[in-house]
Amino acid sequence: MNAPESATYDLPTRVASTPAVEVLSAEKTYPNGTRALMPVDLTIGEGEFVTLLGPSGCGKSTLLKMVAGMLEPTDGRLKVFRKPVQQIESSGRRMAFVFQSPTLMPWASVRTNVRLPLDLAGVPRKEAEARVSEALDLVGLEKFASALPRALSGGMQMRVSIARGLVTQPDLLLMDEPFGALDEITRHKLDAELLDLWREKKLTVIFVTHSIHEAVFLSSRVIMMAARPGRVVEEFEIPEPYPRTADFMVSPQFSRYAKKLQDSLLRASTAADEVAA
Ligand SMILES: Nc1ncnc2c1ncn2[C@@H]1O[C@H](COP(=O)(O)OP(=O)(O)OP(=O)(O)O)[C@@H](O)[C@H]1O
């Protein structure tokens, strides 16, 4: 992806001012009786980069899908840009969801795949094409607009998926382990590019991962969750300046944050085992 024009980052961390997402005692029990989430209270400010971290089954995806309005809470409420999720359009703001798998239409070109949300929304073709070109440019795939997905590497397919999210010009980007299936080097490259996009587009991001290192590298705040039943157990600020370069990853402070998260993850996993025993 292209670097933002100005690469000077002055913010130590984003200051949570206006809430972008408010989770108000929202909980979820699935129809089969699985208690996926105990009541969660969480406010995410505009411009934050928040990561949900925790052992398998702790409800990260469930929480993200409730924020997206793809799942109804069993009890409690969620607001996005001060409106109930279903009324986000009336706030004049938009959100996009990027899944772990790129889920591209294999028979359609990169350009057509990225245009899909605009076609579904009935955006006129000329405007849609211009926005697709801009989104492909942002993720560095403008030269591959006519290619079919199978001609692209896993990392490039994920970029297409991100472009498809960005084409709707979202204010809030929800990402469910988007780089989990990629090799370490590609993942790190996309992490760095995502931070550039976050900064350039002034996005609010909620990012699900299993990776402590990814969480430290990306986040202004990490929410630690535990399983059985799923719940939020701790949260951590990562008040380090952006951009976060490769040097940050080998710094003593990076190791300190990683150790804190590792200890917390261990506590979260042990808590689940004790509940299960
Ligand atoms: N549609 C569903 N019906 C019933 N139970 C579900 C459903 N989706 C998820 N669950 C259960 O809810 C709990 C939370 O699942 P969820 O996928 O939200 O966790 P997660 O933290 O995202 O897990 P992972 O890290 O493995 O992706 C798990 O016990 C899971 O098996």
Ligand as a Chemical Component Dictionary entry (heavy atoms), coordinates in Angstrom:
data_LIG
# 
_chem_comp.id                   LIG 
_chem_comp.type                 NON-POLYMER 
_chem_comp.pdbx_formal_charge   0 
_chem_comp.three_letter_code    LIG 
# 
loop_
_chem_comp_atom.comp_id 
_chem_comp_atom.atom_id 
_chem_comp_atom.alt_atom_id 
_chem_comp_atom.type_symbol 
_chem_comp_atom.charge 
_chem_comp_atom.model_Cartn_x 
_chem_comp_atom.model_Cartn_y 
_chem_comp_atom.model_Cartn_z 
_chem_comp_atom.pdbx_ordinal 
LIG N1  N1  N 0 -23.500 -19.513 15.687 1  
LIG C1  C1  C 0 -23.130 -20.038 16.854 2  
LIG N2  N2  N 0 -23.927 -20.885 17.513 3  
LIG C2  C2  C 0 -23.579 -21.418 18.702 4  
LIG N3  N3  N 0 -22.423 -21.146 19.327 5  
LIG C3  C3  C 0 -21.584 -20.307 18.720 6  
LIG C4  C4  C 0 -21.884 -19.711 17.457 7  
LIG N4  N4  N 0 -20.854 -18.909 17.094 8  
LIG C5  C5  C 0 -19.953 -19.006 18.091 9  
LIG N5  N5  N 0 -20.380 -19.839 19.055 10 
LIG C6  C6  C 0 -19.707 -20.169 20.322 11 
LIG O1  O1  O 0 -19.608 -18.962 21.066 12 
LIG C7  C7  C 0 -18.360 -18.897 21.747 13 
LIG C8  C8  C 0 -17.618 -17.641 21.295 14 
LIG O2  O2  O 0 -17.295 -17.794 19.914 15 
LIG P1  P1  P 0 -16.510 -16.694 19.085 16 
LIG O3  O3  O 0 -16.334 -17.226 17.708 17 
LIG O4  O4  O 0 -17.155 -15.393 19.263 18 
LIG O5  O5  O 0 -15.104 -16.682 19.847 19 
LIG P2  P2  P 0 -13.686 -16.173 19.358 20 
LIG O6  O6  O 0 -13.015 -15.583 20.537 21 
LIG O7  O7  O 0 -13.843 -15.293 18.173 22 
LIG O8  O8  O 0 -12.992 -17.549 18.944 23 
LIG P3  P3  P 0 -11.772 -17.821 17.943 24 
LIG O9  O9  O 0 -10.606 -17.059 18.488 25 
LIG O10 O10 O 0 -11.576 -19.305 18.034 26 
LIG O11 O11 O 0 -12.201 -17.347 16.588 27 
LIG C9  C9  C 0 -17.632 -20.197 21.418 28 
LIG O12 O12 O 0 -17.896 -21.108 22.469 29 
LIG C10 C10 C 0 -18.269 -20.644 20.140 30 
LIG O13 O13 O 0 -18.214 -22.049 19.996 31 
# 
loop_
_chem_comp_bond.comp_id 
_chem_comp_bond.atom_id_1 
_chem_comp_bond.atom_id_2 
_chem_comp_bond.value_order 
_chem_comp_bond.pdbx_ordinal 
LIG N1  C1  SING 1  
LIG C1  N2  SING 2  
LIG C1  C4  DOUB 3  
LIG N2  C2  DOUB 4  
LIG C2  N3  SING 5  
LIG N3  C3  DOUB 6  
LIG C3  C4  SING 7  
LIG C3  N5  SING 8  
LIG C4  N4  SING 9  
LIG N4  C5  DOUB 10 
LIG C5  N5  SING 11 
LIG N5  C6  SING 12 
LIG C6  O1  SING 13 
LIG C6  C10 SING 14 
LIG O1  C7  SING 15 
LIG C7  C8  SING 16 
LIG C7  C9  SING 17 
LIG C8  O2  SING 18 
LIG O2  P1  SING 19 
LIG P1  O3  DOUB 20 
LIG P1  O4  SING 21 
LIG P1  O5  SING 22 
LIG O5  P2  SING 23 
LIG P2  O6  DOUB 24 
LIG P2  O7  SING 25 
LIG P2  O8  SING 26 
LIG O8  P3  SING 27 
LIG P3  O9  DOUB 28 
LIG P3  O10 SING 29 
LIG P3  O11 SING 30 
LIG C9  O12 SING 31 
LIG C9  C10 SING 32 
LIG C10 O13 SING 33 
# 
